[in-house]
Amino acid sequence: MIDYLTNWLADIQRNYGVNPTIFAVIYFAGIIPFWLSLYKIIAGLKNRNLKQVRTFSVVLGIIIISPFTYVALFGRNLPFWFWIIAVCVIGYSIYSVIRKIRTAKNIEQ
């Protein structure tokens, strides 16, 4: 297991050109929120709570892209799927903020 982690960290440094320790800390810090988000999404689907599903889908997206955001800022050779997920998360976040602002404006009037 130690050999696998050592090789994985060496591959991170070789492929992405970033500090593998920082990448691993960001990656492993997201494990508990990752599984919690999956649980909450499944529970939301089961209970037909779409607000919970949307919220934890965004959280899950952020958790997935967070170590690769570090690579985007300080490294190279990002996988293509990173850009797809990043655009989706950012796009949905912008859409959600605009929708909330419009709803707040309609309530005030």
C-alpha positions in Angstrom: 0.0 0.0 0.0 2.8 2.4 0.9 4.5 1.6 -2.5 1.2 2.4 -4.3 0.9 5.7 -2.6 4.5 6.6 -3.2 4.1 5.8 -6.9 0.8 7.7 -7.1 2.5 10.8 -5.6 5.4 10.5 -7.9 3.0 10.2 -10.9 1.2 13.4 -9.7 4.4 15.3 -9.6 5.6 14.0 -13.0 2.3 14.4 -14.8 1.0 17.6 -13.3 4.1 19.4 -12.1 2.7 20.2 -8.6 3.7 19.4 -5.1 2.3 15.9 -4.6 1.9 16.4 -0.8 -0.4 19.4 -1.2 -2.4 17.6 -3.9 -2.8 14.6 -1.7 -3.9 16.7 1.3 -6.5 18.4 -0.8 -7.6 15.1 -2.3 -7.9 13.2 0.9 -9.5 16.1 2.8 -12.4 15.7 0.4 -13.1 12.0 1.1 -15.6 12.5 4.0 -17.5 15.4 2.3 -17.5 13.3 -1.0 -19.3 10.3 0.6 -21.6 12.6 2.7 -22.6 14.4 -0.5 -23.3 11.1 -2.3 -25.4 10.0 0.7 -27.3 13.3 0.8 -27.9 13.2 -3.0 -29.3 9.6 -2.7 -31.4 10.6 0.3 -32.7 13.6 -1.5 -33.7 11.5 -4.5 -35.4 9.0 -2.3 -37.3 11.8 -0.5 -37.9 13.8 -3.7 -36.1 16.8 -2.3 -34.7 18.4 -5.4 -33.2 21.3 -3.5 -31.1 19.0 -1.4 -30.0 17.1 -4.6 -29.0 20.3 -6.3 -27.2 21.7 -3.3 -25.1 18.5 -2.7 -24.5 18.0 -6.4 -22.7 21.4 -6.4 -20.9 20.4 -3.3 -19.9 17.1 -4.9 -18.7 18.9 -8.0 -16.6 21.3 -6.0 -15.0 18.4 -4.0 -14.2 16.6 -7.2 -12.5 19.6 -8.9 -10.8 21.0 -5.9 -7.5 19.1 -6.2 -7.4 19.7 -9.9 -8.1 23.4 -9.3 -4.8 23.4 -7.5 -3.2 21.9 -10.6 -5.0 24.5 -12.8 -3.4 27.3 -10.7 0.1 25.8 -10.2 0.6 22.9 -12.6 0.0 21.6 -16.1 -1.6 18.8 -18.1 -5.1 18.9 -16.6 -7.5 16.2 -17.7 -10.3 17.3 -20.1 -13.0 16.1 -17.7 -11.9 18.8 -15.2 -12.9 21.6 -17.5 -16.3 20.0 -18.2 -17.1 19.6 -14.5 -15.7 23.1 -13.7 -17.8 24.8 -16.4 -20.9 22.9 -15.1 -20.3 23.8 -11.5 -19.5 27.5 -12.2 -22.4 27.8 -14.7 -24.9 26.3 -12.3 -23.7 28.5 -9.5 -24.0 31.6 -11.6 -27.5 30.6 -12.8 -28.5 29.9 -9.2 -27.3 33.3 -7.9 -29.1 35.1 -10.8 -32.3 33.2 -10.0 -32.1 34.1 -6.3 -31.6 37.7 -7.1 -34.6 37.8 -9.5 -36.7 36.1 -6.9 -35.7 38.6 -4.2 -36.4 41.5 -6.5 -39.9 40.1 -7.3 -40.6 39.7 -3.5 -39.7 43.3 -2.8 -42.0 44.7 -5.6 
